[in-house]
Amino acid sequence: MKRPLIYIVLSFLLIIFPFTHSQAQNLQRFDGGMMIHTGYLHGNLTALNHKAEGMTFGLGGVLRYHLGNHFRLGGEGYVSTLKQMHNGSYIRTSWGGLLADAYWQFGRWKPYAGVTIGGGKVSSLLMFEGSADDWEAEPDAFLHNETFFFVNPNIGLEFALTEIVHLTLKVDRLIPVSNIEMPTSVRCYLGVVFAH
């Protein structure tokens, strides 16, 4: 299953390399950085008759290669934790994939819009009775792991503090395309990007 994906990515890179190699030197740039994020997520877990909701918090990063004056191609990945029931329960989502976006330069400002396609995993630990603070067996606890594929559209805005250091603000929505129940909604990201 993984080998066809590797072949597709390598074929794509071989196709775009001659184009990018023939561009002017100042167009051959990378950027990348780290972002923190938050958002109010909600969703029903019907197997447990549980409505999951609350503020999620997480961390991740992005690395992009510039193609010409307006396009970037790269990858990103994040981990996000949604705490539940104030007893150590959580729903943790980790995801990553290939991204493509378009951007426009207006002085120090750079608005952009794009999409990421990839996969991830949801790990849930829900204790309907008990606590994570003791060493006793919990009679009503559930642990569940499940993988998913997703499409993740996003829009954002970068501001250049210097030629190298940029601040970025982004919003997105993680949309699972596989049959999975998971809390989701709009997330807001804030981070620092370093341009090379």
Disulfide bonds with the S-S distance in Angstrom:
none
